[in-house]
């Protein structure tokens, strides 16, 4: 099970790709910035807006930490 899958179970939806990036390829943007295929293949993308609340951010960070500790 991936990190993104565990977040999905908690109804937190993220992307493992840059927008409009083909599914089977590493993130072109992350690769362009880092020149690392490993980072480009393992990065996560979250999207925020002016509608994102402080409570939602706190829930996300707490859940992220819990899952990170669990999978580590």
C-alpha positions in Angstrom: 0.0 0.0 0.0 1.4 3.4 -0.9 1.4 6.6 1.1 -1.2 8.1 -1.3 -3.4 5.1 -0.7 -3.3 5.5 3.0 -4.2 9.2 2.7 -7.1 8.2 0.4 -8.4 5.9 3.1 -8.7 9.1 5.3 -10.5 10.9 2.5 -7.4 13.1 1.8 -6.7 13.1 -1.9 -3.3 14.0 -3.4 -1.5 13.4 -6.6 1.8 11.6 -7.2 2.3 13.4 -10.5 2.5 16.9 -11.8 -0.7 17.9 -13.4 -1.0 16.6 -17.0 1.8 14.2 -16.5 1.4 10.7 -18.0 0.8 8.0 -15.4 3.8 5.8 -16.1 6.4 8.6 -16.1 8.2 10.5 -13.4 7.1 14.1 -12.7 8.7 16.3 -15.4 8.6 19.3 -13.1 10.3 17.7 -10.2 12.9 16.2 -12.5 13.5 19.6 -14.1 14.1 21.1 -10.6 16.1 18.3 -9.1 17.6 16.2 -11.9 16.7 13.2 -9.8 14.6 10.4 -11.2 14.1 9.0 -7.7 12.6 12.2 -6.4 10.6 12.7 -9.6 9.1 9.2 -9.1 8.4 9.5 -5.4 7.1 13.1 -4.9 3.6 14.0 -3.7 1.6 17.0 -4.9 -1.1 18.7 -2.8 -3.3 21.6 -3.9 -4.4 24.4 -1.7 -6.6 27.4 -2.4 -8.1 30.4 -0.7 -10.9 28.0 0.4 -8.6 25.7 2.3 -9.2 26.2 6.0 -6.8 26.2 8.9 -8.6 23.1 10.3 -8.2 21.2 7.0 -4.5 22.0 7.0 -4.2 20.8 10.6 -6.0 17.6 9.8 -3.8 17.0 6.8 -0.5 17.6 8.7 -1.6 15.4 11.6 -2.8 12.6 9.3 0.4 12.9 7.1 2.5 12.6 10.3 0.6 9.5 11.5 0.8 7.7 8.2 4.5 8.6 7.8 5.3 7.1 11.2 3.2 4.1 10.5 4.9 3.4 7.1 8.4 4.1 8.4 
